[in-house]
Amino acid sequence: MSADLVLQIFARAPKLGRVKTRLGREIGAAAALHWYRILVHRTLITASTVPAQVQVWCPYEDDPFELEQFVDGLGMTFYQQCSGDLGRRMECALQVGLEFGSRVLLIGADCPVWTPAAIAAAGQALSAAPMVLVPAEDGGYVGVGVSGSVPPVFEGVSWSSASVTSQTRRLMEQAGVDWLELPTLWDVDRPGDLDRWLKAEPNLPRPIAG
């Protein structure tokens, strides 16, 4: 895979009560923040091993200072997302990414099973199709990629619902977009996801009780 791939990571500044809120309602905001920090750090380290231009995108309303500390030294560039819903923010980021490379892959920071090989495969798939989708088990998706241009498939989606991927497929069909769908992955949004992660990786550092 050549370095004309732009790899974008959407991540929130790791602030108490502002990240992994669904998880935090069940396990507490401090514990949710602990696990989010690990997820972000892992995603950034994984991304740093991929031959790509890596961009980290933070919501415009977040104080980016702490997230910038994560990025510092990893050779990544830092951006703030535009305003609007998730679809609008992804569309804007992908359009910017295409100014830097012919293929752009956007992933979230809360999928612990992304590997360098899986990211590279998604990037390579963009050499064969104008759009790539990496579904999540909960009905959303953990990765979306475009090459050449950004198709009109991000407006009118019920974000954070179990029908995100199915709605996106329908929009791609309506727009006449050819796409490749890669193997389904999973992210950490709820206690069951966290339990699954800890079962797979029992040596992860636990939060300090207090």
C-alpha positions as a Markdown table, in Angstrom:
| # | Residue | x | y | z |
|---|---|---|---|---|
| 1 | Met | 0.0 | 0.0 | 0.0 |
| 2 | Ser | 1.4 | 3.4 | -1.0 |
| 3 | Ala | 1.3 | 6.4 | 1.3 |
| 4 | Asp | -1.3 | 8.2 | -0.8 |
| 5 | Leu | -3.7 | 6.8 | 1.8 |
| 6 | Val | -5.0 | 9.4 | 4.3 |
| 7 | Leu | -6.0 | 7.7 | 7.5 |
| 8 | Gln | -8.4 | 9.8 | 9.7 |
| 9 | Ile | -9.3 | 9.1 | 13.3 |
| 10 | Phe | -12.3 | 10.7 | 14.9 |
| 11 | Ala | -11.6 | 11.0 | 18.7 |
| 12 | Arg | -13.0 | 13.1 | 21.5 |
| 13 | Ala | -10.8 | 14.9 | 24.0 |
| 14 | Pro | -10.7 | 12.5 | 27.0 |
| 15 | Lys | -12.7 | 14.5 | 29.5 |
| 16 | Leu | -14.7 | 13.2 | 32.5 |
| 17 | Gly | -18.4 | 12.8 | 31.6 |
| 18 | Arg | -17.8 | 13.7 | 28.0 |
| 19 | Val | -16.7 | 10.3 | 26.5 |
| 20 | Lys | -18.3 | 6.9 | 26.4 |
| 21 | Thr | -21.4 | 8.3 | 28.1 |
| 22 | Arg | -23.5 | 5.2 | 27.5 |
| 23 | Leu | -20.9 | 3.0 | 29.1 |
| 24 | Gly | -20.4 | 5.6 | 31.9 |
| 25 | Arg | -24.1 | 5.4 | 32.8 |
| 26 | Glu | -23.5 | 1.7 | 33.8 |
| 27 | Ile | -19.9 | 1.7 | 35.1 |
| 28 | Gly | -19.4 | 5.3 | 36.2 |
| 29 | Ala | -17.9 | 8.2 | 34.3 |
| 30 | Ala | -14.4 | 7.8 | 35.8 |
| 31 | Ala | -14.1 | 4.2 | 34.7 |
| 32 | Ala | -15.5 | 5.0 | 31.2 |
| 33 | Leu | -12.9 | 7.7 | 30.9 |
| 34 | His | -10.1 | 5.2 | 31.9 |
| 35 | Trp | -11.1 | 2.8 | 29.2 |
| 36 | Tyr | -11.6 | 5.5 | 26.6 |
| 37 | Arg | -8.0 | 6.7 | 27.2 |
| 38 | Ile | -6.7 | 3.2 | 26.5 |
| 39 | Leu | -8.9 | 2.9 | 23.4 |
| 40 | Val | -7.6 | 6.2 | 22.0 |
| 41 | His | -4.0 | 5.5 | 22.8 |
| 42 | Arg | -4.2 | 2.0 | 21.2 |
| 43 | Thr | -5.9 | 3.4 | 18.1 |
| 44 | Leu | -3.2 | 6.0 | 17.7 |
| 45 | Ile | -0.4 | 3.6 | 18.2 |
| 46 | Thr | -1.9 | 1.2 | 15.7 |
| 47 | Ala | -2.4 | 3.9 | 13.2 |
| 48 | Ser | 1.2 | 5.1 | 13.5 |
| 49 | Thr | 2.4 | 1.8 | 12.1 |
| 50 | Val | 0.3 | 2.1 | 8.9 |
| 51 | Pro | 2.0 | 3.6 | 5.8 |
| 52 | Ala | -0.4 | 6.6 | 5.6 |
| 53 | Gln | -0.8 | 10.2 | 6.3 |
| 54 | Val | -2.6 | 10.1 | 9.7 |
| 55 | Gln | -5.0 | 12.9 | 10.7 |
| 56 | Val | -6.7 | 13.1 | 14.1 |
| 57 | Trp | -10.0 | 14.9 | 14.2 |
| 58 | Cys | -11.5 | 16.3 | 17.4 |
| 59 | Pro | -15.0 | 17.9 | 17.8 |
| 60 | Tyr | -14.7 | 21.7 | 17.5 |
| 61 | Glu | -16.3 | 22.2 | 20.9 |
| 62 | Asp | -13.7 | 20.1 | 22.7 |
| 63 | Asp | -10.6 | 21.5 | 24.3 |
| 64 | Pro | -8.0 | 19.7 | 22.2 |
| 65 | Phe | -5.1 | 20.1 | 24.6 |
| 66 | Glu | -5.0 | 16.6 | 26.1 |
| 67 | Leu | -5.8 | 14.8 | 22.9 |
| 68 | Glu | -2.9 | 16.8 | 21.3 |
| 69 | Gln | -0.6 | 15.4 | 24.0 |
| 70 | Phe | -1.6 | 11.9 | 22.8 |
| 71 | Val | -0.7 | 12.8 | 19.2 |
| 72 | Asp | 2.5 | 14.6 | 20.0 |
| 73 | Gly | 5.5 | 12.7 | 18.7 |
| 74 | Leu | 3.6 | 10.3 | 16.5 |
| 75 | Gly | 4.0 | 12.3 | 13.3 |
| 76 | Met | 0.2 | 13.0 | 12.9 |
| 77 | Thr | -1.6 | 16.1 | 12.1 |
| 78 | Phe | -4.4 | 17.5 | 14.2 |
| 79 | Tyr | -7.7 | 19.0 | 13.0 |
| 80 | Gln | -11.0 | 20.2 | 14.5 |
| 81 | Gln | -14.2 | 18.9 | 13.1 |
| 82 | Cys | -16.8 | 21.2 | 11.5 |
| 83 | Ser | -20.1 | 21.7 | 13.2 |
| 84 | Gly | -23.2 | 19.6 | 12.5 |
| 85 | Asp | -24.3 | 16.0 | 13.0 |
| 86 | Leu | -21.9 | 13.1 | 12.7 |
| 87 | Gly | -22.7 | 12.7 | 9.0 |
| 88 | Arg | -21.9 | 16.3 | 8.2 |
| 89 | Arg | -18.6 | 16.1 | 10.2 |
| 90 | Met | -17.5 | 12.9 | 8.5 |
| 91 | Glu | -18.4 | 14.3 | 5.1 |
| 92 | Cys | -16.4 | 17.5 | 5.8 |
| 93 | Ala | -13.4 | 15.5 | 7.1 |
| 94 | Leu | -13.3 | 13.2 | 4.1 |
| 95 | Gln | -13.5 | 16.1 | 1.7 |
| 96 | Val | -10.5 | 17.7 | 3.4 |
| 97 | Gly | -8.7 | 14.3 | 3.3 |
| 98 | Leu | -9.0 | 14.1 | -0.4 |
| 99 | Glu | -7.0 | 17.3 | -0.7 |
| 100 | Phe | -4.0 | 15.3 | 0.7 |
| 101 | Gly | -4.4 | 11.9 | -1.0 |
| 102 | Ser | -6.5 | 9.9 | -3.4 |
| 103 | Arg | -7.8 | 7.5 | -0.8 |
| 104 | Val | -9.2 | 8.5 | 2.6 |
| 105 | Leu | -10.2 | 6.0 | 5.4 |
| 106 | Leu | -12.0 | 7.3 | 8.4 |
| 107 | Ile | -12.2 | 5.3 | 11.6 |
| 108 | Gly | -13.3 | 5.8 | 15.2 |
| 109 | Ala | -11.1 | 5.6 | 18.3 |
| 110 | Asp | -13.2 | 3.0 | 20.2 |
| 111 | Cys | -12.7 | -0.2 | 18.2 |
| 112 | Pro | -10.0 | -2.3 | 20.1 |
| 113 | Val | -9.8 | -4.9 | 17.3 |
| 114 | Trp | -8.4 | -2.7 | 14.6 |
| 115 | Thr | -5.0 | -4.0 | 13.6 |
| 116 | Pro | -2.5 | -2.5 | 11.2 |
| 117 | Ala | -3.3 | -5.3 | 8.7 |
| 118 | Ala | -7.1 | -4.6 | 8.9 |
| 119 | Ile | -6.5 | -0.9 | 8.3 |
| 120 | Ala | -4.1 | -1.6 | 5.4 |
| 121 | Ala | -6.7 | -4.0 | 3.9 |
| 122 | Ala | -9.4 | -1.3 | 4.1 |
| 123 | Gly | -7.1 | 1.2 | 2.5 |
| 124 | Gln | -6.1 | -1.2 | -0.2 |
| 125 | Ala | -9.8 | -1.9 | -1.0 |
| 126 | Leu | -10.1 | 1.8 | -1.9 |
| 127 | Ser | -7.9 | 1.0 | -4.9 |
| 128 | Ala | -10.6 | -1.3 | -6.2 |
| 129 | Ala | -13.8 | 0.6 | -5.2 |
| 130 | Pro | -14.8 | 4.2 | -4.7 |
| 131 | Met | -16.2 | 3.5 | -1.3 |
| 132 | Val | -15.5 | 1.0 | 1.5 |
| 133 | Leu | -17.6 | 0.3 | 4.6 |
| 134 | Val | -16.5 | -1.6 | 7.7 |
| 135 | Pro | -19.7 | -2.5 | 9.6 |
| 136 | Ala | -19.9 | -2.8 | 13.4 |
| 137 | Glu | -21.8 | -5.6 | 15.1 |
| 138 | Asp | -24.2 | -3.1 | 16.7 |
| 139 | Gly | -25.5 | -1.9 | 13.3 |
| 140 | Gly | -23.3 | 1.1 | 12.9 |
| 141 | Tyr | -19.9 | 1.1 | 11.3 |
| 142 | Val | -16.3 | 1.5 | 12.6 |
| 143 | Gly | -14.8 | 2.6 | 9.3 |
| 144 | Val | -15.7 | 4.3 | 6.1 |
| 145 | Gly | -13.5 | 5.1 | 3.1 |
| 146 | Val | -13.7 | 7.0 | -0.1 |
| 147 | Ser | -11.5 | 7.5 | -3.2 |
| 148 | Gly | -11.8 | 10.3 | -5.7 |
| 149 | Ser | -14.8 | 12.0 | -4.3 |
| 150 | Val | -17.3 | 11.9 | -1.4 |
| 151 | Pro | -20.7 | 10.5 | -2.4 |
| 152 | Pro | -23.9 | 11.9 | -0.9 |
| 153 | Val | -24.5 | 9.1 | 1.6 |
| 154 | Phe | -24.1 | 10.9 | 5.0 |
| 155 | Glu | -27.3 | 13.0 | 5.2 |
| 156 | Gly | -30.5 | 11.7 | 6.7 |
| 157 | Val | -29.0 | 8.8 | 8.6 |
| 158 | Ser | -30.2 | 8.1 | 12.1 |
| 159 | Trp | -26.8 | 8.2 | 13.8 |
| 160 | Ser | -26.2 | 6.2 | 17.0 |
| 161 | Ser | -29.0 | 3.8 | 15.9 |
| 162 | Ala | -28.8 | 0.1 | 15.0 |
| 163 | Ser | -29.8 | 1.0 | 11.4 |
| 164 | Val | -26.8 | 3.2 | 10.5 |
| 165 | Thr | -25.2 | 0.6 | 8.2 |
| 166 | Ser | -28.5 | -0.5 | 6.6 |
| 167 | Gln | -29.5 | 3.1 | 5.9 |
| 168 | Thr | -26.0 | 3.8 | 4.5 |
| 169 | Arg | -26.3 | 0.8 | 2.2 |
| 170 | Arg | -29.6 | 2.1 | 0.9 |
| 171 | Leu | -28.1 | 5.6 | 0.3 |
| 172 | Met | -25.2 | 4.1 | -1.6 |
| 173 | Glu | -27.6 | 2.1 | -3.8 |
| 174 | Gln | -29.7 | 5.2 | -4.5 |
| 175 | Ala | -26.6 | 7.2 | -5.4 |
| 176 | Gly | -25.3 | 4.5 | -7.7 |
| 177 | Val | -22.1 | 4.0 | -5.6 |
| 178 | Asp | -20.1 | 0.9 | -6.0 |
| 179 | Trp | -18.7 | -0.2 | -2.6 |
| 180 | Leu | -16.8 | -2.9 | -0.9 |
| 181 | Glu | -17.9 | -4.1 | 2.5 |
| 182 | Leu | -15.2 | -5.6 | 4.8 |
| 183 | Pro | -15.5 | -8.0 | 7.7 |
| 184 | Thr | -17.6 | -6.8 | 10.5 |
| 185 | Leu | -15.8 | -5.6 | 13.7 |
| 186 | Trp | -17.0 | -4.4 | 17.1 |
| 187 | Asp | -16.5 | -1.4 | 19.3 |
| 188 | Val | -16.8 | -0.6 | 23.0 |
| 189 | Asp | -20.1 | 1.2 | 23.8 |
| 190 | Arg | -21.7 | -0.9 | 26.5 |
| 191 | Pro | -20.7 | -3.0 | 29.5 |
| 192 | Gly | -21.0 | -6.2 | 27.4 |
| 193 | Asp | -18.5 | -4.9 | 24.9 |
| 194 | Leu | -16.1 | -4.0 | 27.7 |
| 195 | Asp | -16.5 | -7.5 | 29.2 |
| 196 | Arg | -15.7 | -9.0 | 25.8 |
| 197 | Trp | -12.6 | -6.9 | 25.5 |
| 198 | Leu | -11.4 | -7.8 | 29.0 |
| 199 | Lys | -12.0 | -11.4 | 28.4 |
| 200 | Ala | -9.9 | -11.2 | 25.2 |
| 201 | Glu | -7.2 | -9.1 | 26.9 |
| 202 | Pro | -7.3 | -9.9 | 30.7 |
| 203 | Asn | -4.1 | -8.0 | 31.4 |
| 204 | Leu | -5.4 | -4.6 | 30.5 |
| 205 | Pro | -4.8 | -2.1 | 33.4 |
| 206 | Arg | -7.9 | -1.7 | 35.5 |
| 207 | Pro | -9.1 | 1.7 | 36.7 |
| 208 | Ile | -8.0 | 2.8 | 40.2 |
| 209 | Ala | -10.9 | 2.6 | 42.7 |
| 210 | Gly | -11.7 | 5.7 | 44.5 |
